[in-house]
C-alpha cells in the first residue's frame, strides 16, 4: 500500500531555489515493514553481495535466509509481537540479522550502546521493557553480569564476532587474538546455533503505520535519556527519502559502516538505505584507523566511484590528516561523502574536497525523525550547496521556525528576506517523524 498523505506544497520557496531536478519534491511512501527491505532485495538481487564483514561476503539470499532462520528461532522460543529485543552488539553481520529477524516476527528492536556502563544499560532495558538481550560474548562479564539479577529478561543470546566466519579464518583470528572470545553464561543461548534453525518464519500481522519497530534512546527535550518510538512506516519512509536524495547510487555501490547501527543515523543512512539499491554494507565492528580504512577498501575490491562514506566530521578530519591517503588511491573510490551527527565545519569540508575531489555534504537530523530531516546538495556550485547550512528538507518533508516560548507563533522558514535572523525552534513535519516517546 502506498501513502501519499504527506504532500508539501510546490510553492514552498526551496523548490525554486536550486532544488535538484533528479529528486522528486514529494514521494508516495510504502506502508510495509522494515524487514521487507531485505526480502525485496533478495528477490531482485539474490546473488549480489549484501554484506562484507571481517573478510567474508554474504549475499542478499544468504542474509534473507539467516534472517528467516533466526526469526523462526525467536518465535519458537516464545517471543511475541510487540515485545522488545535489545541488541548489545557492535556493528556486525549479527546485528543486521538480529535487527531484521526481530522485526520479521513483529517484535521491537532497541539497540544498546556497547560503551554504556552497566547502570546505563539497566536504565535502557528497563525503559523499553526488554524481554530478550542479544549480546557480544566479551561484553557480558563487564556490562551485563553486574546487573543481571535486576533485569527482567526471559532470554539471553550470546554471539562472538567470528561466529559466521569460515573456520580457518575464525581459528586464525583466535590465534592472532584479533577475535577475542569469552564463555557464555550457562543460561545464554548461542546465536550461531539458533541461526541454524530450519526456516519457517511466522506470518505476523503488523500495521506499519501504527506498530513500533524501534525504541531508540535520545536525550529528547529534557536531556534525560528516553526512548523515541519509531514505526516501520517512519523508518522505511526515511530510507526512501534518503534513497531519492542519493539519486546517483546504484547496484554495486558500497556503504562504509563505521558509525554505529544502534544510532539512528547509522541504522537508516547505512544499514537500511543501502539495501534499497542492492548495495553492499562494509561493516567495521569498531572505528578503523585511516590506514585500516584504506586497506579495507582495497581488500574489498571496490571499483572506482562506488563507495559512499557516511559518518561524523571527525572521520573525515582523520582522512584529511592522513599523509598516505594518495598512496592507497581511495579518493578515486568515493562517489560522495555525507557528514552528520554534528556540524560540518567549512574548513574540513573544503579541505577534504580539495584534496580528494569528492563531494562532502552536511546533513541534519534528530533521532525523533528517524533521523534524517535535511541535507545539502550533492553536486553544484558552492553557492548552490550552501556550505555551513543544513540544506534542503527531504522529499515530503515540511518545516518552519517557531517561537520557543510560543510554538503557535510562526517565524517563517528562514528563506525569505523577511525571515532572516529569526531565532527559534525548527518544527518538522513528515512521514519520518516519530509517533512519540515511550511512557
N, C-alpha and C positions, 0 to 999 in steps of 0.2 A: 504494500500500500504506500502511496506517495502522499506527502503532506506539503501543501503549498500555502499554508496559512500565514507563514512568516514572509510577508511581502514588504519590501522597502520601496517607498515612492521613488520613481526615476527622476523626480525633481530635486532630490537631495543634492546639494552642491558638489559633493565629492565625485559624483558620477560624471560631471562635466569638467573635472579638474584632473586630467591625466589618468583616469581610470583605464586599466589595460583592456584593449578590445578583445583579448583572448579569454577574459574572465567574465562569466555571466554576472549580472547585477543581483539576480535572485536565483534560487535553486528550488527544485522540488526534492524534499528530504524524505528518505526511505524510512518507513516505520517497520524496521527489522531489528533483530537482536545483534549485539556487537559481534558475537561469535560467528555470525554468517559472513563476516569479512574473510575469515579463513576458509570456510566452507565454499564460498563462491570462488575464491582464488584457486582452491584445489580443483574445482571443476574447470576453470578456464586455463590454468597453467599448472597441471598436476606435476610435471617433471621439472618445473623451474625451481631454482633454489630459493627457499623462503628464509633460511637462517644459516649463517656461518657462525660457529661457536667453538672456540678452542681448537681450531683446525679441522673441524668436521662440518659438513654441509647436510642440511635437512631440506628435502623438497616440500612443496606445499601438500602433496599427497601424504608424505610421511608425517608432517606436522598435524594435518587434519586427522589422520588415523590415531596418533598418540593422544590427541585431544579427546577423541571418541572413547578410547580405552580408559583414560583417566576419568572422564566424565562418568562412564559406566561404573567404575570402582567407587567413586564418591557417592553415587546414587545408591548402589548396593550396600554401602556402609550405613545408609540411613540419613544422609544429608538431604535436606529438602529445599524446595523453592523458598526464597526469602531469608534463608539462614546465611550467616556471614562466614566466609572462609578467609582467613588472614594469611598473607604471604610475607614471611620474614626471610626474604631472599634478595640477593644482588641481581643485577641484570644477568639473565641466563636463559637457556632453552627451557629449563624447567619453569621459569616464571611465565613464559608465554603459554606453555601447555596448561599449567595450573589456572592461569587467568581465564583462558577461553573455555576450559573444561568446567570451571565453576559457573560461568555464565551459561553454558550449554544446559545445565540442569536447573537453571533459574535461581541459583544462589547469588549472593552479593560478594564482591571482592573488596578487600581492604588491604592495600599494600602498606607494609611497615618499613620504616627506615632502619636498615641494619645498624646504623651508628647510634640509634637511640639507646639510652640507658634503660635498665630493667623497669624502673618505675614509669618511664615514658611509654614503654611498650605496654605495661599493665594498664595505664590510662586509656590507650587507644583500644586495646582488646576489650576492655570493659565498656567503653563508649559505644563501640559498634556491636557489642554482644556476640563476639566471635564464638562459633561452635567448633571450629577446626583451625589448627595452625600448621601451615606448611613452612618448614624452616630448613636452613642450611646447617648441616651437622656441626660444623665448627663454631656456630653461634650459640648452640644450646647451653653449654656449661656456664657461659658468662652472662648471656642475655635472658634466658628462659628459666633455667633451674632456680634462680633466687626467688622467682615469683610464681613458680608452677602451682603451688598449693593454693594460691589466691585466685587462680584463673578457673573459670567455669567452662573449660574446654572438654568436648566429648572425644576429640580425636587429635593426635599429634602425628604428623607425617614428616619424615626427615629425608633429606637428599644430600648428595655430595656433588660438587661441580662436575666431577668426571663420570657421573652415572650413565651418561649417554654417549660416552666416547668409546671407540673400539678398544678392546682390552690392551693391545700393545701400547697405544697412546696413554691410556689410563695408568698402566703399570709404569711406563717411563716417567710420567708426571709425578707419580708417587715416589719413585726412586730419586728424582731430582728435587723433590719437595716443592714442586710447583703446584701440586694438588694436595694441600693439607687435608687430613681426614680426622674425624673424631667418631667414637662409637655412638650409636643412637641409644637413647634411654630405652629400657625394656618395654615401655608402653607404646613406643612410637612404631608406626607402620613405615615400610620402606616405599618411597616414591617409585623407585626403579621396579619394584615388584608389582605395585598397583598399576603401572602403565602397561604391564603385560596382561592385564585383564582382557578377556575376549570382548571385543566392542559390541555393545548393544545399548547405545545411549537412549535414555527415555525421551519421549515427546512431552515436553512440559509447556503448558500454555503460559505465555509471557506477554504482557501488554507493554510493548517497547516505550510507549509514551509515559506510562504511569509507574511501571515497576522499576525499582532501583537496580542498577548494575554495579555501581562502585560507591563505597563510602571512602572519601579521601580527606585526610586531615588538613586543616588550614587554620591559620590564626583568625580568619574571618574578620569580623568587625570589632572584636574585643581583644584580640591578642592571645586569648586562651584557646589552645588547640581544640577544635571541634570538627565534626565530620560533615562535609558537604555531601548532599545526596545527588548523585548524577544518574540519570536514567539511561537506558540503552539508546533512546532517541537523542538525548543530549550528546552523548559521546560519539555516536555514529554520525550525527549531523555535523559535528565539529570536524570529524575526519574528512567528510565530503567537502566541507568549506575549504579546508587546507588543501585538499587534493585539487580543487578548482584553482586556487591561487598558485599552486606548483604546476602550472599548466605544461611545463616542458618535461616533467617527469614521465617516464615510460617504462615498460617491462625491461628488466635488466639493470635499472638504476638501483644502487645500493645505498642504504642509510647507515651511518655510523652511530651505534647506540652506546654513547658514553654517559649522557645524563640518565638518571635512574628512572626505571619504569614505574616505581612507586610514586613518582612525581607526575602530576597531570601533564606537564609538558612532554616528558619522555613517553608517557602512555599514549598520548594522542598523536603528537607530531612525528614520532618514530615508530613505535610498535604497531599502532593501528593504521596510520596513513599509508605506510609503505606497502601494505597488502592490497591497497586499492588499485595499485598499478602493477601488481605482481612483482614487486621488488624484493630485494634481499636485505634482511636486517643483519648487520655485522655487529655481534654483541661483545661488549667488553665488561667483564664482571666488576672491574674497578677502573677508575680513570687511568688511561695509559700515559706514559711519558710521550713527548713529541716523537722521540725516536721509535718507540714501540708502536705508536700510531702509524707512522710512515712505513715501518717494516710490515705491519699487518696489512695495510693497503696493498703493498707489493705481494705479500703472501697469498692474499685472496685472489689476486689476478684480475683486478677490475680494469676495464677498458678506460681510455681517456674520456673525460667529461661524463662519467657515470657514477659519481659519488656525491651524495648530499651529506653535509656535515651540519647538524643542528645541535646547538649547545649554548652554553653561557659564555659571556665575554671573556672570562679568564682562559677558556680553552683556546680561543683564537689569539689571545695575547701570548700564550705559550708557544704556539706555532710561529707567531711573528718574531719571537725572541730566539727561535731555534736556528742556529747558524747553518745546519746541514740540510735545510729544507730542500734546496735545489738539487742536492746530491741524490735524493730519492725520487725527484721528479713528481711528487704527489700533487703539486699545484696544477699539473695537467689533468689530474684525475677528477678534480672537483667540477661539478656542474654549477652549483651555487651553495652558499652557506647562510644559515639563519641563526641569529643570536637572540636569546630570550632569557627569561627568569631573572631579569635585571636590566639596567640601562646599558646601551652600547655607546661608548664614548667615540666621538668623531675621530680622534687621533688613532684609535685602534682600528676602526672601520677603514679609514683612508690608508693607513699603513698596511693593513692586510691586503686590501685591493690593489694597491700599488705594487706590492711585492709579488703577489700571486696572479693578478689579472682576473681574479674570481669575485663575482658579486657577493658581498656580505651585507645582509639587511637585518634590520631590527624588527622584532615583533613584540606585541604587547598582549598580555592575558592575565587571567586570575583563575585560581582553582575553581571558583564558583561558576566559571564559564567554560569549563571542560578542557583546556583553559584558554584557547586562542580567541582573541577578540579582534585583533587588527595586525597588519603587517605593512611594511613599506614595499615599494615596487621592486621586483627582481631586476628589472632592466630599465634603462632610460638615462636621461641626464641627471646630474646632481640636483638640479632644481626640481625635476620631477620626483626624484626619490626622497627628497626632504630628510636629509640626514639629521639625526638628533630628535626626530619626532616618532610618534607611534604609528604613523602611516594611515592606511585606509582600513575601514571596518571590513570584516569578512563578508562574502556574499550572503544576503539575507539577514544582515545584522544592522540594527539602527542604534544610534546613541545620541546623547545630549549631555550638556553640562548643567548641573543643578546646584542651587544654593545649599551649602552644607547644613545651614540652620533651618532651611525651609525647602524640602525636596520638591514641593509643588511649584517652586519658582524656577522657571526655565531660563537659563542664562545663554541659550543658543548652543551651537555646535562648534564654535571656535574657528569657523572658516571664513566668515564674512567680516568686513571692516568693523561692523558694529559689535562683533563678538570678541574682538581682540582683548587680551589681558584679563579676561574674566577668570576668577579663581573659584573653583567649586569641585564637586564630585562628578565623576563620569558615570552616568546611568546607561546601562547596556540592555538592549532587548534583542533576543534572537533564540533560535532553537537549541543553542548550546548552553543556555543559562539554566543552572540547577533548579530543582523544584523546592529546595530549602535546605535547612540544616537538620541533622538528626537530633531528635529530642534527647 
